Amino acid sequence: MKLPLFLGSALLFACLACPAAELELQGSRLVVSGMLDGSAIKTFTQYLAKGNVRTVVFEDSFGGTADAAGAYADAIRSSGVDTEVRGQCMAACAYAFLAGKTHRFGYGFQVNGVLLPVATRPSAAELASRWRGDEAHKTLAEFTPIAAAAPAKEAEASTGSGSARDNWQPDHGVLFTASPTLFGRIYNAFYCDGSQGRDFSKCERLPDADPYKLGVLTP
């Protein structure tokens, strides 16, 4: 079963220009939107260091670099703040999102989604343990496809530059979504092999993949 067309379209057109990360402090909530490219990490860390932020809200953040994702995740984890997704949170954003003390989807009428990078299609057993409890705090290397990292290491050795950690596939992973209805939210999970690009309607639905049971979302 594929992702419903209306939902795939919502995800497809949510990112128009994918600008660099922007920060906006709203009381005790720090809203982060755009790509996690590292350009705003210093300001982000300074906000958290002041101790006034209780929740980091990722709003329509479509990936970014692996190094920036690690920096955001470290800052979130060390400060002990909660995280929330409002709209879409893909790849690098998802890694930072999981670092929150609690990590939830925001309320409202928008479609929420978080795409967690994986190297291969996960089995049912892998889904059951990969993001549960302490396993939610995966190292960035575990989100990086092994097959992509190996050639990058060879290239780095021969050229003396580049980073294998940035050689990941931002559209390849497990996508968890929450769609609003008159009777509450409907949660689904899909496997995206990367060939779909930004057209997530082509992703394959995964049965029995409740994001709460798997530890992707916390109550």
Buried (B, 14 or more C-beta within 10 A) or exposed (E): EBBBEEBBBBBBEBBEEBEEBBBEEEEEBBBBBBBBBBBBBEEBBEBBEEEEBBBBBBBBBBBBBBBBBBBBBBBBBEBEBBBBBBBBBBBBBBBBBBBBBEBBBBEEEBBBBBBBBBBEEBEEEEBBEBBEEEEBEBEBEEBBBEEBBEEBEEBBEEEEEBEBBBBBBBBBBBBBBBBBEEEEEEBBBBBBBEEBEBBBBBBBBBEEBEBEEBBBBBE
